[in-house]
Amino acid sequence: DIVMTQTPLSSAVTLGQPASISCRSSQSLVHSDGNTYLSWLQQRPGQPPRLLIYKISNRLSGVPDRFSGSGAGTDFTLKISRVEAEDVGVYYCMQSTQFPLTFGGGTKVEIK
Amino acid sequence: QITLKESGPTLVKPTQTLTLTCTFSGFSLNTSGVGVGWIRQPPGKALEWLGFIYWNDDKRYSPSLKTRLTITKDTSKNHVVLTMTNMDPVDTATYYCARANAAYWGPGTLVTVSS
């Protein structure tokens, strides 16, 4: 199985300041079709997960542009350019390049 | 509008079999490329993928749970059913059904395993 490791475990951010979350995979996420199936999900308190970004950097329709994804191979980053109160929650990276699908352990974002 | 919703028991006893149904709308499991599956989340813990079923009846399961899981579909009813045998208290979790592309999730259902 591909192991997904997220850092930090938690991040306290001042409103309006940036936040960054790192995700590292135990092996390359480049699929044989050339795509890299790395996604980012947000889970607000008491809510189901919500897909924010797929294939490293593609934002789902309706996701604010303050969210951006980057990276390649085994190292990936989710950035929030200016944290807003509604961004509080836990963020997960997920790989779907190879079965079984696997998730990172999550990064909790809270307001300082 | 795409929606999914889980239904089933909220409490099961150890060793019993859990059966959950995902009822979806807004898409068809007869459409090429479409898949639906299950992910769970123990209280306060991370997400764990359980398995998917695809439009062509291809099924993929978590290797660690494969012997206990069965996922089936009824395309006429827009249902996907998860069966998990030999339930244990460590299986206590919120169970989510979702589209295989993770773009759509149900609200989840908390299943507690306790005698």
Interface residues (C-beta under 8 A of the other chain):
Chain A: D1 S39 L41 P48 P49 R50 L51 Y54 L60 Y92 M94 S96 F99 P100 L101 T102 F103 G104 G105 G106
Chain B: I39 A46 L47 E48 W49 R60 Y61 S62 P63 Y96 N101 A102 A103 W105 G106 P107 G108
